[in-house]
């Protein structure tokens, strides 16, 4: 069940990230951080999808660990975008909590499998 929740939430977050990228590139003319944001997040989505077909526990943990690093990087970039006023607090609050929730799901998934 956790995989389905993670898949659904990460897909929803992907949509939000792409929409934020569109806003930043079209309205704010910001291209560097927003492209990095899309790259780091979409790699998480790909790793989550890839992990659904894990071949071993070690394989799953490896993919989820890389996704965790990318999620942390994505949230860092969101913080930078807010602190540099490219996104306002309303935009930040509409996206950051979901990303943080996904980060916690990834941590929990990794810990659960490492303890088995």
Rosetta constraint file for C-alpha pairs under 8 A:
AtomPair CA 1 CA 5 HARMONIC 6.41 0.50
AtomPair CA 2 CA 6 HARMONIC 5.96 0.50
AtomPair CA 2 CA 105 HARMONIC 7.89 0.50
AtomPair CA 2 CA 109 HARMONIC 7.86 0.50
AtomPair CA 3 CA 7 HARMONIC 5.91 0.50
AtomPair CA 3 CA 52 HARMONIC 7.34 0.50
AtomPair CA 4 CA 8 HARMONIC 6.02 0.50
AtomPair CA 5 CA 9 HARMONIC 5.98 0.50
AtomPair CA 6 CA 10 HARMONIC 5.81 0.50
AtomPair CA 6 CA 48 HARMONIC 7.66 0.50
AtomPair CA 6 CA 102 HARMONIC 6.68 0.50
AtomPair CA 6 CA 105 HARMONIC 6.91 0.50
AtomPair CA 6 CA 106 HARMONIC 7.94 0.50
AtomPair CA 7 CA 11 HARMONIC 6.06 0.50
AtomPair CA 7 CA 45 HARMONIC 7.67 0.50
AtomPair CA 7 CA 48 HARMONIC 6.63 0.50
AtomPair CA 7 CA 49 HARMONIC 7.16 0.50
AtomPair CA 8 CA 12 HARMONIC 6.22 0.50
AtomPair CA 9 CA 13 HARMONIC 6.07 0.50
AtomPair CA 9 CA 98 HARMONIC 7.41 0.50
AtomPair CA 9 CA 102 HARMONIC 6.90 0.50
AtomPair CA 10 CA 14 HARMONIC 6.04 0.50
AtomPair CA 10 CA 44 HARMONIC 7.81 0.50
AtomPair CA 10 CA 45 HARMONIC 6.08 0.50
AtomPair CA 10 CA 99 HARMONIC 7.92 0.50
AtomPair CA 10 CA 102 HARMONIC 6.80 0.50
AtomPair CA 11 CA 15 HARMONIC 6.46 0.50
AtomPair CA 11 CA 45 HARMONIC 6.73 0.50
AtomPair CA 12 CA 16 HARMONIC 6.52 0.50
AtomPair CA 13 CA 17 HARMONIC 6.13 0.50
AtomPair CA 13 CA 95 HARMONIC 7.33 0.50
AtomPair CA 13 CA 98 HARMONIC 6.74 0.50
AtomPair CA 13 CA 99 HARMONIC 6.68 0.50
AtomPair CA 14 CA 18 HARMONIC 6.19 0.50
AtomPair CA 14 CA 41 HARMONIC 6.72 0.50
AtomPair CA 14 CA 42 HARMONIC 6.59 0.50
AtomPair CA 14 CA 45 HARMONIC 7.25 0.50
AtomPair CA 15 CA 19 HARMONIC 6.17 0.50
AtomPair CA 16 CA 20 HARMONIC 6.06 0.50
AtomPair CA 16 CA 95 HARMONIC 6.75 0.50
AtomPair CA 17 CA 21 HARMONIC 6.10 0.50
AtomPair CA 17 CA 37 HARMONIC 7.41 0.50
AtomPair CA 17 CA 38 HARMONIC 6.31 0.50
AtomPair CA 17 CA 41 HARMONIC 7.45 0.50
AtomPair CA 17 CA 95 HARMONIC 7.93 0.50
AtomPair CA 18 CA 22 HARMONIC 6.21 0.50
AtomPair CA 18 CA 38 HARMONIC 6.52 0.50
AtomPair CA 19 CA 23 HARMONIC 6.25 0.50
AtomPair CA 20 CA 24 HARMONIC 6.05 0.50
AtomPair CA 20 CA 34 HARMONIC 7.80 0.50
AtomPair CA 21 CA 25 HARMONIC 5.96 0.50
AtomPair CA 21 CA 34 HARMONIC 5.32 0.50
AtomPair CA 21 CA 35 HARMONIC 7.02 0.50
AtomPair CA 21 CA 37 HARMONIC 7.83 0.50
AtomPair CA 21 CA 38 HARMONIC 6.97 0.50
AtomPair CA 22 CA 26 HARMONIC 5.86 0.50
AtomPair CA 22 CA 27 HARMONIC 7.98 0.50
AtomPair CA 23 CA 27 HARMONIC 5.40 0.50
AtomPair CA 23 CA 28 HARMONIC 7.03 0.50
AtomPair CA 24 CA 28 HARMONIC 4.86 0.50
AtomPair CA 24 CA 29 HARMONIC 6.11 0.50
AtomPair CA 24 CA 30 HARMONIC 5.41 0.50
AtomPair CA 24 CA 31 HARMONIC 7.24 0.50
AtomPair CA 24 CA 34 HARMONIC 6.65 0.50
AtomPair CA 24 CA 86 HARMONIC 7.30 0.50
AtomPair CA 25 CA 29 HARMONIC 4.62 0.50
AtomPair CA 25 CA 30 HARMONIC 4.99 0.50
AtomPair CA 25 CA 31 HARMONIC 5.53 0.50
AtomPair CA 25 CA 34 HARMONIC 7.28 0.50
AtomPair CA 26 CA 30 HARMONIC 7.92 0.50
AtomPair CA 28 CA 86 HARMONIC 7.05 0.50
AtomPair CA 30 CA 34 HARMONIC 6.64 0.50
AtomPair CA 30 CA 86 HARMONIC 7.96 0.50
AtomPair CA 31 CA 35 HARMONIC 5.89 0.50
AtomPair CA 32 CA 36 HARMONIC 6.33 0.50
AtomPair CA 33 CA 37 HARMONIC 6.00 0.50
AtomPair CA 33 CA 77 HARMONIC 6.94 0.50
AtomPair CA 33 CA 81 HARMONIC 7.61 0.50
AtomPair CA 34 CA 38 HARMONIC 6.31 0.50
AtomPair CA 35 CA 39 HARMONIC 6.18 0.50
AtomPair CA 36 CA 40 HARMONIC 6.07 0.50
AtomPair CA 37 CA 41 HARMONIC 6.09 0.50
AtomPair CA 37 CA 74 HARMONIC 5.69 0.50
AtomPair CA 37 CA 77 HARMONIC 6.38 0.50
AtomPair CA 37 CA 78 HARMONIC 7.72 0.50
AtomPair CA 38 CA 42 HARMONIC 5.84 0.50
AtomPair CA 39 CA 43 HARMONIC 6.15 0.50
AtomPair CA 40 CA 44 HARMONIC 6.68 0.50
AtomPair CA 40 CA 70 HARMONIC 5.45 0.50
AtomPair CA 40 CA 71 HARMONIC 7.25 0.50
AtomPair CA 40 CA 73 HARMONIC 6.92 0.50
AtomPair CA 40 CA 74 HARMONIC 5.90 0.50
AtomPair CA 41 CA 45 HARMONIC 6.58 0.50
AtomPair CA 41 CA 70 HARMONIC 6.66 0.50
AtomPair CA 41 CA 71 HARMONIC 6.61 0.50
AtomPair CA 41 CA 74 HARMONIC 6.07 0.50
AtomPair CA 42 CA 46 HARMONIC 6.25 0.50
AtomPair CA 43 CA 47 HARMONIC 6.12 0.50
AtomPair CA 43 CA 67 HARMONIC 7.30 0.50
AtomPair CA 43 CA 70 HARMONIC 7.29 0.50
AtomPair CA 44 CA 48 HARMONIC 6.09 0.50
AtomPair CA 44 CA 66 HARMONIC 7.89 0.50
AtomPair CA 44 CA 67 HARMONIC 4.76 0.50
AtomPair CA 44 CA 68 HARMONIC 7.75 0.50
AtomPair CA 44 CA 70 HARMONIC 6.20 0.50
AtomPair CA 44 CA 71 HARMONIC 6.72 0.50
AtomPair CA 45 CA 49 HARMONIC 6.24 0.50
AtomPair CA 46 CA 50 HARMONIC 6.01 0.50
AtomPair CA 47 CA 51 HARMONIC 5.94 0.50
AtomPair CA 47 CA 63 HARMONIC 5.82 0.50
AtomPair CA 47 CA 64 HARMONIC 6.98 0.50
AtomPair CA 47 CA 66 HARMONIC 7.71 0.50
AtomPair CA 47 CA 67 HARMONIC 6.06 0.50
AtomPair CA 48 CA 52 HARMONIC 6.63 0.50
AtomPair CA 48 CA 63 HARMONIC 7.38 0.50
AtomPair CA 48 CA 64 HARMONIC 6.92 0.50
AtomPair CA 48 CA 67 HARMONIC 7.16 0.50
AtomPair CA 49 CA 53 HARMONIC 7.71 0.50
AtomPair CA 50 CA 54 HARMONIC 7.16 0.50
AtomPair CA 50 CA 63 HARMONIC 7.66 0.50
AtomPair CA 51 CA 59 HARMONIC 7.67 0.50
AtomPair CA 51 CA 60 HARMONIC 5.43 0.50
AtomPair CA 51 CA 63 HARMONIC 6.06 0.50
AtomPair CA 51 CA 64 HARMONIC 7.17 0.50
AtomPair CA 54 CA 59 HARMONIC 5.90 0.50
AtomPair CA 54 CA 60 HARMONIC 5.29 0.50
AtomPair CA 55 CA 59 HARMONIC 6.14 0.50
AtomPair CA 55 CA 60 HARMONIC 7.40 0.50
AtomPair CA 56 CA 60 HARMONIC 6.36 0.50
AtomPair CA 57 CA 61 HARMONIC 6.13 0.50
AtomPair CA 57 CA 113 HARMONIC 7.06 0.50
AtomPair CA 58 CA 62 HARMONIC 6.04 0.50
AtomPair CA 59 CA 63 HARMONIC 6.31 0.50
AtomPair CA 60 CA 64 HARMONIC 6.11 0.50
AtomPair CA 61 CA 65 HARMONIC 5.86 0.50
AtomPair CA 61 CA 110 HARMONIC 5.76 0.50
AtomPair CA 61 CA 113 HARMONIC 7.23 0.50
AtomPair CA 61 CA 114 HARMONIC 7.71 0.50
AtomPair CA 62 CA 66 HARMONIC 6.33 0.50
AtomPair CA 63 CA 67 HARMONIC 6.21 0.50
AtomPair CA 64 CA 68 HARMONIC 6.02 0.50
AtomPair CA 64 CA 106 HARMONIC 6.37 0.50
AtomPair CA 64 CA 109 HARMONIC 7.81 0.50
AtomPair CA 64 CA 110 HARMONIC 6.66 0.50
AtomPair CA 65 CA 69 HARMONIC 6.42 0.50
AtomPair CA 65 CA 106 HARMONIC 7.72 0.50
AtomPair CA 65 CA 110 HARMONIC 7.08 0.50
AtomPair CA 66 CA 70 HARMONIC 6.33 0.50
AtomPair CA 67 CA 71 HARMONIC 6.03 0.50
AtomPair CA 67 CA 106 HARMONIC 7.61 0.50
AtomPair CA 68 CA 72 HARMONIC 6.21 0.50
AtomPair CA 68 CA 103 HARMONIC 6.28 0.50
AtomPair CA 68 CA 106 HARMONIC 6.02 0.50
AtomPair CA 68 CA 107 HARMONIC 7.06 0.50
AtomPair CA 69 CA 73 HARMONIC 6.25 0.50
AtomPair CA 70 CA 74 HARMONIC 6.09 0.50
AtomPair CA 71 CA 75 HARMONIC 6.22 0.50
AtomPair CA 71 CA 99 HARMONIC 7.28 0.50
AtomPair CA 71 CA 102 HARMONIC 7.83 0.50
AtomPair CA 71 CA 103 HARMONIC 6.05 0.50
AtomPair CA 72 CA 76 HARMONIC 6.18 0.50
AtomPair CA 72 CA 103 HARMONIC 7.10 0.50
AtomPair CA 73 CA 77 HARMONIC 6.31 0.50
AtomPair CA 74 CA 78 HARMONIC 6.34 0.50
AtomPair CA 75 CA 79 HARMONIC 6.28 0.50
AtomPair CA 75 CA 96 HARMONIC 6.94 0.50
AtomPair CA 75 CA 99 HARMONIC 6.80 0.50
AtomPair CA 75 CA 100 HARMONIC 7.31 0.50
AtomPair CA 76 CA 80 HARMONIC 6.34 0.50
AtomPair CA 77 CA 81 HARMONIC 6.13 0.50
AtomPair CA 78 CA 82 HARMONIC 6.25 0.50
AtomPair CA 78 CA 92 HARMONIC 7.23 0.50
AtomPair CA 78 CA 96 HARMONIC 7.20 0.50
AtomPair CA 79 CA 83 HARMONIC 6.05 0.50
AtomPair CA 80 CA 84 HARMONIC 6.03 0.50
AtomPair CA 81 CA 85 HARMONIC 6.22 0.50
AtomPair CA 81 CA 86 HARMONIC 5.17 0.50
AtomPair CA 81 CA 87 HARMONIC 5.81 0.50
AtomPair CA 82 CA 86 HARMONIC 5.92 0.50
AtomPair CA 82 CA 87 HARMONIC 4.93 0.50
AtomPair CA 82 CA 88 HARMONIC 6.00 0.50
AtomPair CA 82 CA 89 HARMONIC 6.94 0.50
AtomPair CA 82 CA 92 HARMONIC 6.60 0.50
AtomPair CA 87 CA 91 HARMONIC 5.94 0.50
AtomPair CA 87 CA 92 HARMONIC 6.45 0.50
AtomPair CA 88 CA 92 HARMONIC 6.18 0.50
AtomPair CA 89 CA 93 HARMONIC 5.93 0.50
AtomPair CA 90 CA 94 HARMONIC 6.14 0.50
AtomPair CA 91 CA 95 HARMONIC 6.61 0.50
AtomPair CA 92 CA 96 HARMONIC 5.68 0.50
AtomPair CA 93 CA 97 HARMONIC 6.53 0.50
AtomPair CA 95 CA 99 HARMONIC 6.64 0.50
AtomPair CA 96 CA 100 HARMONIC 6.13 0.50
AtomPair CA 97 CA 101 HARMONIC 6.09 0.50
AtomPair CA 98 CA 102 HARMONIC 6.27 0.50
AtomPair CA 99 CA 103 HARMONIC 6.26 0.50
AtomPair CA 100 CA 104 HARMONIC 6.33 0.50
AtomPair CA 101 CA 105 HARMONIC 6.31 0.50
AtomPair CA 102 CA 106 HARMONIC 6.20 0.50
AtomPair CA 103 CA 107 HARMONIC 6.30 0.50
AtomPair CA 104 CA 108 HARMONIC 6.10 0.50
AtomPair CA 105 CA 109 HARMONIC 6.04 0.50
AtomPair CA 106 CA 110 HARMONIC 6.20 0.50
AtomPair CA 107 CA 111 HARMONIC 6.15 0.50
AtomPair CA 108 CA 112 HARMONIC 6.00 0.50
AtomPair CA 109 CA 113 HARMONIC 6.37 0.50
AtomPair CA 110 CA 114 HARMONIC 6.11 0.50
AtomPair CA 111 CA 115 HARMONIC 6.17 0.50
AtomPair CA 112 CA 116 HARMONIC 6.66 0.50
